[in-house]
Amino acid sequence: MLRCGTDIIEVNRIKDAIEKIQNNFKNRVYTQKEIEYCESKNVQKYQSYSGRFAAKEAIFKALSDIIEDKYKIKWTDFEIINDKTGNPHVQINTDIIDKNKIKNIDISISHCKEYATSMCIVEITE
Ligand SMILES: CC(C)(COP(=O)(O)OP(=O)(O)OC[C@H]1O[C@@H](n2cnc3c(N)ncnc32)[C@H](O)[C@@H]1OP(=O)(O)O)[C@@H](O)C(=O)NCCC(=O)NCCS
């Protein structure tokens, strides 16, 4: 069975949350590796933070059928790691989701000055 999820977010909303709520927001939503990656983007860092935020929402939507208790999921349970070509991949850091049910999962991220968007496709064993 295939499932997809998508999300779009305004970069300024994420920028405001990071600047106003600072570490509380950053550490609640992003892993240390994700923070290091986004901070390395310097002036474009809020686009990368926003792209990851959209990716986590898209992953959640795609996986919603196999998440038993959605209130137990944390933002950091989904980690986005870019490979050396820049291609982003998902790492799932929780046992709430039965990873054996996920045959394949892939995401794509895009961003411009104002918006970031992401989509996720997952193949789930039936
Ligand atoms: C990789 C590339 C596609 C990124 O496109 P872009 O318009 O500059 O950037 P976007 O804002 O749309 O997307 C950026 C995101 O792309 C993703 N990305 C980067 N490199 C990637 C790659 N090799 N494969 C898949 N996704 C990639 C990343 O998630 C990045 O965001 P992040 O760094 O915050 O994680 C582009 O730099 C590139 O190499 N283009 C060549 C395309 C080409 O040759 N086209 C003609 C034939 S189709």
The ligand as an SDF file (V2000), in Angstrom:
LIG
                    3D

 48 50  0  0  0  0  0  0  0  0999 V2000
   19.6880   19.8710   -6.0440 C   0  0  0  0  0  0  0  0  0  0  0  0
   18.8550   20.9570   -6.7260 C   0  0  0  0  0  0  0  0  0  0  0  0
   17.7790   20.2420   -7.5620 C   0  0  0  0  0  0  0  0  0  0  0  0
   18.1810   21.8340   -5.6610 C   0  0  0  0  0  0  0  0  0  0  0  0
   17.2650   22.6840   -6.2910 O   0  0  0  0  0  0  0  0  0  0  0  0
   17.0540   24.1970   -5.8420 P   0  0  0  0  0  0  0  0  0  0  0  0
   15.9660   24.7800   -6.6600 O   0  0  0  0  0  0  0  0  0  0  0  0
   18.3770   24.8540   -5.8100 O   0  0  0  0  0  0  0  0  0  0  0  0
   16.6150   24.1210   -4.3440 O   0  0  0  0  0  0  0  0  0  0  0  0
   15.1730   23.9530   -3.6420 P   0  0  0  0  0  0  0  0  0  0  0  0
   14.9450   25.1000   -2.7620 O   0  0  0  0  0  0  0  0  0  0  0  0
   14.0810   23.6240   -4.5720 O   0  0  0  0  0  0  0  0  0  0  0  0
   15.3980   22.6860   -2.7340 O   0  0  0  0  0  0  0  0  0  0  0  0
   16.3620   22.6720   -1.7450 C   0  0  0  0  0  0  0  0  0  0  0  0
   16.2820   21.3050   -1.1550 C   0  0  0  0  0  0  0  0  0  0  0  0
   16.5540   20.3410   -2.1730 O   0  0  0  0  0  0  0  0  0  0  0  0
   16.9840   19.1620   -1.5270 C   0  0  0  0  0  0  0  0  0  0  0  0
   18.1180   18.6380   -2.2960 N   0  0  0  0  0  0  0  0  0  0  0  0
   19.3690   19.1530   -2.3870 C   0  0  0  0  0  0  0  0  0  0  0  0
   20.1400   18.3660   -3.1720 N   0  0  0  0  0  0  0  0  0  0  0  0
   19.3620   17.3190   -3.5690 C   0  0  0  0  0  0  0  0  0  0  0  0
   19.5890   16.1700   -4.3670 C   0  0  0  0  0  0  0  0  0  0  0  0
   20.7740   15.8990   -4.9130 N   0  0  0  0  0  0  0  0  0  0  0  0
   18.5560   15.3140   -4.5660 N   0  0  0  0  0  0  0  0  0  0  0  0
   17.3510   15.5340   -4.0000 C   0  0  0  0  0  0  0  0  0  0  0  0
   17.0760   16.6190   -3.2160 N   0  0  0  0  0  0  0  0  0  0  0  0
   18.0780   17.4990   -3.0100 C   0  0  0  0  0  0  0  0  0  0  0  0
   17.4010   19.5300   -0.0990 C   0  0  0  0  0  0  0  0  0  0  0  0
   16.4480   18.9790    0.7890 O   0  0  0  0  0  0  0  0  0  0  0  0
   17.3350   21.0580   -0.1120 C   0  0  0  0  0  0  0  0  0  0  0  0
   16.9110   21.6300    1.0920 O   0  0  0  0  0  0  0  0  0  0  0  0
   17.7970   21.5060    2.4410 P   0  0  0  0  0  0  0  0  0  0  0  0
   19.2200   21.7420    2.0590 O   0  0  0  0  0  0  0  0  0  0  0  0
   17.2230   22.5390    3.3390 O   0  0  0  0  0  0  0  0  0  0  0  0
   17.5520   20.0970    2.9380 O   0  0  0  0  0  0  0  0  0  0  0  0
   19.7290   21.8380   -7.6230 C   0  0  0  0  0  0  0  0  0  0  0  0
   20.6860   22.4650   -6.8450 O   0  0  0  0  0  0  0  0  0  0  0  0
   20.3610   21.1170   -8.7670 C   0  0  0  0  0  0  0  0  0  0  0  0
   21.3530   20.4250   -8.6640 O   0  0  0  0  0  0  0  0  0  0  0  0
   19.7850   21.3320   -9.9220 N   0  0  0  0  0  0  0  0  0  0  0  0
   20.2220   20.7500  -11.1190 C   0  0  0  0  0  0  0  0  0  0  0  0
   18.9400   20.5060  -11.8420 C   0  0  0  0  0  0  0  0  0  0  0  0
   19.1570   20.2260  -13.2820 C   0  0  0  0  0  0  0  0  0  0  0  0
   20.2200   19.8810  -13.7300 O   0  0  0  0  0  0  0  0  0  0  0  0
   18.0560   20.4000  -13.9670 N   0  0  0  0  0  0  0  0  0  0  0  0
   18.0150   20.1920  -15.3510 C   0  0  0  0  0  0  0  0  0  0  0  0
   17.5620   18.8030  -15.6900 C   0  0  0  0  0  0  0  0  0  0  0  0
   16.0740   18.3820  -14.8710 S   0  0  0  0  0  0  0  0  0  0  0  0
  1  2  1  0
  2  3  1  0
  2  4  1  0
  2 36  1  0
  4  5  1  0
  5  6  1  0
  6  7  2  0
  6  8  1  0
  6  9  1  0
  9 10  1  0
 10 11  2  0
 10 12  1  0
 10 13  1  0
 13 14  1  0
 14 15  1  0
 15 16  1  0
 15 30  1  0
 16 17  1  0
 17 18  1  0
 17 28  1  0
 18 19  1  0
 18 27  1  0
 19 20  2  0
 20 21  1  0
 21 22  1  0
 21 27  2  0
 22 23  1  0
 22 24  2  0
 24 25  1  0
 25 26  2  0
 26 27  1  0
 28 29  1  0
 28 30  1  0
 30 31  1  0
 31 32  1  0
 32 33  2  0
 32 34  1  0
 32 35  1  0
 36 37  1  0
 36 38  1  0
 38 39  2  0
 38 40  1  0
 40 41  1  0
 41 42  1  0
 42 43  1  0
 43 44  2  0
 43 45  1  0
 45 46  1  0
 46 47  1  0
 47 48  1  0
M  END
$$$$
